[in-house]
Amino acid sequence: MKWTDTLDIAIELVDAHPDVDPQYIRFTDLHAWVMALDGFDDEPDKSSEKILESIQMNWIEEKD
């Protein structure tokens, strides 16, 4: 997965962190958790606030 795979990342985060409410996550934590996902293979500095917001929104939708 790459940073642009925001929906796939969100689905993986639902499984990896089932007890987390993504609405209240800090972007620093989100960035670290994405980097730690199995199958994630992209450079840390290729993320942006826009990408992290997209991941967060997809995560909120997938959790519901």
C-alpha distance (Angstrom), angle and dihedral (degrees) to the residues before:
residue distance angle dihedral
M1 . . .
K2 3.77 . .
W3 3.81 130.7 .
T4 3.80 89.5 -95.6
D5 3.83 91.3 61.6
T6 3.79 90.8 82.7
L7 3.81 97.2 154.3
D8 3.81 93.7 48.3
I9 3.79 89.7 47.9
A10 3.81 91.3 50.1
I11 3.81 91.6 51.2
E12 3.80 90.3 51.3
L13 3.81 90.9 48.6
V14 3.82 91.4 53.0
D15 3.81 88.2 58.3
A16 3.80 95.9 39.7
H17 3.83 96.4 47.3
P18 3.83 107.9 25.2
D19 3.80 94.9 160.4
V20 3.80 96.2 51.6
D21 3.79 121.3 101.3
P22 3.81 101.2 -141.5
Q23 3.79 91.8 -157.6
Y24 3.80 89.8 74.3
I25 3.81 101.9 38.7
R26 3.79 120.2 124.2
F27 3.78 114.5 -125.1
T28 3.80 90.8 -126.4
D29 3.81 89.4 59.6
L30 3.79 92.1 42.9
H31 3.79 91.0 52.2
A32 3.81 91.6 51.0
W33 3.81 93.4 46.9
V34 3.80 92.3 50.2
M35 3.80 90.7 49.9
A36 3.83 89.4 51.9
L37 3.82 95.7 52.5
D38 3.79 117.4 115.1
G39 3.76 108.0 -111.3
F40 3.79 95.1 24.2
D41 3.78 109.7 128.1
D42 3.78 115.1 167.5
E43 3.78 138.4 106.6
P44 3.83 116.6 -84.8
D45 3.79 92.7 -132.1
K46 3.80 94.0 56.0
S47 3.79 91.9 77.3
S48 3.79 123.1 93.4
E49 3.77 138.0 -174.5
K50 3.81 88.9 -99.5
I51 3.82 91.8 54.5
L52 3.79 93.0 46.0
E53 3.82 90.2 49.4
S54 3.81 89.5 51.6
I55 3.80 91.4 50.3
Q56 3.80 90.3 48.1
M57 3.81 92.9 50.0
N58 3.81 92.2 47.9
W59 3.79 89.9 48.0
I60 3.82 91.0 52.3
E61 3.81 90.4 50.5
E62 3.80 94.1 46.1
K63 3.79 92.9 48.2
D64 3.80 92.9 56.8
